[in-house]
């Protein structure tokens, strides 16, 4: 099988996975959201009404609240696959979008080395921010509680190329090959692994390209190419 045929076949398989996930999300999202809402109310009620007397009780209540939040995030990640095709485009500044993504990525303790430039793109700013937030959060997970994430932007002809490089441990070739696959994750068994899948869909809907270079020990670099807006 040639590399071109393999790549095409892999895209077909991922497209089928996305369809199945989207169908499941559309059917189950309402019921799951109701369940999570109920659990959230229970967690809040227990935290306010129970008299916590031991450290174990306190930890259990904190764990319940944390797991409800995590479950809600997982549902949202699945639902994101059904929403990315609904774009509302306008002329916007990519630098501003990336700065917002950094601020929303919960990266306290992580150093950012930024080399950003103001460049206009024709895009859905919220969706594009979501893509960069997902990418930055992945970099955050790679470097742990402390580390360096380097973000560079460079205009090459009619394209703005943004690189997000982390100082993490990098990925083995077999992991790198699957990183855009729906449901794939290198995190805990409970993690859904939708962040890069959603980011890829959003970038491609903006007529862009996203690639990942990674080697063990040397860290990971995500390269995002988007067309520059022209009057």
N, C-alpha and C positions, 0 to 999 in steps of 0.2 A: 504494500500500500504506500503510495507516495505521500509526502508530507502535506501537500495541498489537499489530497483526498481525505487524509486523516483529520486535518483541521476542519474541513467541511462537515465530515461525519460527526465530529465532536460537537460542533455548533448545533447540528440537528438534534443530537441527544439532549443537549442542554435546553434547547427550545422546547422539547417535549417535556422535560422535567419542569420547566417554568409553567407550562400549560397546566400540568397536573397540580402544581402548588397553587397556581392562581385559582383553579376551580375549587380546590379544597378551601382556600382562604375565603372565597366569596360565599361558600356554604356555611363554614364554621365560625367566621369572624364574629358575627352577632352574638351567638351563644357563648363563645369563649370570652368575649368582652364582658358579658353579663356575669359570668362565673368569676372573672377576675375582679369585677366591681364589687361583688358580694364578699369575696375574700378580703378585699381591701377594707371594706366597712367592718368586717369582723375583727381584723387586725387592729384597726383604730379603736374600736369599742373595747377590746380586751386591754389595750395599752392604757386606756383612760379609766376603766372600771375596776380592774384587778389590783389587789394590793400585792405588789411584788416584794417578796420577802427573802428570796435567795438569788444568788448570782446566776444560777441555772435558769430560773424563771425569766430573769431579765434577758439572758442570751436567747432563749427560745422565742420570746416576743419579738426581739430584734431580728432574729432569723426569719420568722413568719413574715414580717413587714418587708424584709429584703427580698425574699423569694417571690412575694406578690409583685414587687417592682420588676424583678427579673423576668417573670412570666409575661407581664405586660409588654416588656421590651421585645421578647421573643415573638409575641403575636404581631406586634407592630412591624418587625422585620419581615415576617411572612407577608403581611398585607402590603408592604412596600412594593413587592413584585407586581401587584395588580394595579398600582397607581402610577408607575413611572412613565407610562405611555401618554398620560394626560399632561402635556406641556403647555405652559402659557409663556411665550417668549417675548422678550423685549431687549432693547440695548442696555447692557449693564457692564459694570467694571469688575473684571475677574479678580483683581487684587482685593477689592472690598469683600467679595464672596469668600475668598480664601481666609482673610482675616476673621470674618464671622465664623467660618468653619473651625478655625483654631480656638476661638473663644468658647465654642460650644462643645468642644471635644473632651472636656474634663481632663486636662493634661497637667494638673498641678504637680510641681516638682520636676517636670521635664523641661529641658532647655531647648528653645527653638532658635535655629540659625537661619534667618530669613534673608533672601535676596529677591524681593518682589518688585514688580513694575506695574504701572497702571496701564491696562490694556482693555479695550472694549470688545465684548463678545455679544452675539445675539443669542440669548439663552433664557431658560426658565431659571431665574436666580435661586429660588427655593430648592428646586430639584438639584441644581448644580452644587449648591451648598451642601445638600445631603450627601452627594457623591464624595466631595472632598472631606466631609466630616467622617464618613465611613472609612476612607483611606487613612486619615490621620489617626483615627481610633485604632486601626489595625497596627499602625506604626507605634502607637502608645503601648499596645499590648506586647509588641516585640521588644521594647526597651525596658519594660517594667516600670517601677516607681520612679526611676531616675534614668537619665540617658539623654541623647541628643537626637532631635529630628531636624533635618535640614530641608528647607523648601526653597527651590530656585525657580525663577521664571525667565524665559528667554524667547524673544520674538525671532522666528526664522522664516523669512519670506512672508507668507500669508497665514502662518501658523504660530500660535503661542504654545510653547512647550513648558510644562510645569513638572518638576521632579520632586518627589517626596521620598527622602532617604532617611532610614533609621539606622541606629547604631546597635541593632539587635544581633542575634546569633545567626540570622539568615535561614534559608530553607534548603532542604535536600531536593534534588531534581524531581523526585516523585511527588513531593508536596507542592513544589512550584507548578507542576503540570496540572494540578487539581484546584489551584487556589481560586479560580473563577467559577468552579462548579457549584451549583445550588446545593445547599445543605452540608457542604464540606467545611470542616473546621479543625484546626490544630489545637483548639482549647479543650475544655472539659467535655465529657460525653454529653452534657446537657446543652452545650452551645449549639445554636442552629447554623451559624455560618452563612449568613445572607449578605453581609456588608459589602464584600467585593463584587458579588453577583449583581446587586442593585447598582453599585457604582459603575460597573461595566455597562449595564443597560442604559443608564442615564447618559454616560459619555457618548455611547454609540448613537443614541437618539439625537444628540447634538452634533452629529456628523464628525465625531472625534474618535481618537484611538487611545486605548489604554494598554500598557504593557508592564510587565514586572520582570526585573532582573534581580536575581538573588543567588548568593553562594553561602554555604555554611561558614560561620565565623565572620564573614565580611559584611553582613547586614543585607538589607533589602531596599531596592529603589523602585518606586512606582513612577512611570512616565506617562503623563497625560498630554495628548496633543489635541488642540481645539482650533477651529478656524477663527481668525481675527475678523471682527466686524469691519466691513468696508461700506462707506456711504454710497 
